[in-house]
Amino acid sequence: MNIYVGNLSYSVTEDDLRQAFEAFGDVEAAKVLRVKDNYTGRSKGFGFVEMPNEPEARSAIDGLKAKDLKGRKLNVSEA
């Protein structure tokens, strides 16, 4: 299952994202996108996590929604 993760702190790395989701199961991939806002030049702060096991993925979505990661509350949903 592909999972969207938003409201990431600018300091979050792909390893940080992977570690947060591995607490819930197997993670195939974790990607922090470095897309920048055209006006501010700052990262838009989002990424994606791929988890092969749907029950584990749903557990991760429920468990990490609104949880703090490096000072920001995550927005987590199925992509």
Secondary structure, 3 states (H helix, E strand, C coil): CEEEEECCCCCCCHHHHHHHHHCCCCCCEEEEECCECCCCCCECCEEEEECCCHHHHHHHHHHHCCCEECCEECEEEEC
